Amino acid sequence: MNIAQFIIGIPLFVVLLFGIGFILNMLIKTTWMPTFLYLSIAVGALIYLFMHQRVPHTADYVMLTSGLLGAIASGWTIKLLRTKGYRMF
């Protein structure tokens, strides 16, 4: 992986998972479901890599972790908006 792809990929994964998690939270009205869904997909991807004898590199772990941070941030934001009184969330 190129260093430019790596640097651009980290905030891209955070923003992408934050947006997807935020939209899912508004539609389904579950706070932490996108986080658990992302965790199950990420663990499944790692298991797939290990089963096909491809060892994940540090960049893979950083990208998966940055996506997890975006999903957690979306759940935390929705929870904060609900406590502030926004009923649509």
C-alpha positions in Angstrom: 0.0 0.0 0.0 1.2 3.4 -0.9 1.8 5.9 1.9 -0.5 8.4 0.3 -3.3 5.8 0.1 -2.7 5.0 3.8 -2.8 8.6 4.9 -6.0 9.3 2.9 -7.6 6.0 3.8 -7.6 6.6 7.6 -9.9 9.7 7.7 -11.9 8.2 4.8 -12.7 5.1 6.8 -13.6 7.2 9.9 -15.9 9.5 8.0 -17.5 6.7 5.9 -18.3 4.5 9.0 -19.5 7.6 10.9 -21.9 8.5 8.1 -23.2 4.9 7.6 -23.6 4.4 11.4 -25.4 7.8 11.8 -27.8 7.0 9.0 -28.5 3.5 10.4 -29.0 4.9 13.9 -31.6 7.4 12.5 -33.4 4.7 10.5 -33.3 1.7 12.9 -33.1 3.7 16.2 -30.5 1.4 17.8 -27.5 3.2 19.3 -24.7 0.6 19.1 -26.0 -1.8 16.4 -23.7 -0.3 13.7 -20.7 -0.8 15.9 -21.5 -4.4 16.6 -22.3 -5.0 12.9 -19.0 -3.5 11.9 -17.1 -5.5 14.5 -18.6 -8.7 13.1 -17.7 -7.8 9.6 -14.2 -6.8 10.5 -13.6 -10.0 12.5 -15.1 -12.0 9.6 -12.6 -10.3 7.2 -9.7 -11.1 9.5 -10.8 -14.8 9.8 -11.1 -14.9 6.0 -7.5 -13.6 5.6 -6.1 -16.1 8.1 -8.0 -19.0 6.5 -6.4 -18.2 3.1 -2.9 -17.9 4.6 -2.6 -14.2 4.1 -1.2 -12.5 7.2 -2.7 -9.1 7.7 -0.3 -6.2 7.8 -0.2 -3.3 10.2 -2.0 -1.1 7.7 -4.9 -3.5 7.6 -5.3 -3.3 11.3 -5.0 0.5 11.3 -7.7 0.7 8.6 -10.0 -1.6 10.5 -9.5 0.3 13.7 -10.1 3.6 12.1 -13.4 2.3 10.8 -14.3 1.0 14.3 -13.6 4.5 15.7 -16.0 6.0 13.2 -18.7 3.5 14.1 -18.2 4.2 17.8 -18.2 7.9 17.2 -21.6 7.7 15.4 -23.1 5.8 18.3 -21.8 8.2 20.8 -23.1 11.2 18.8 -26.6 9.7 18.5 -26.6 9.0 22.2 -25.5 12.6 22.9 -28.2 14.0 20.6 -30.9 11.9 22.3 -29.9 13.1 25.7 -30.0 16.7 24.5 -33.6 16.1 23.5 -33.6 15.6 19.8 -36.6 13.2 19.2 -35.8 12.3 15.6 -32.7 10.5 16.9 
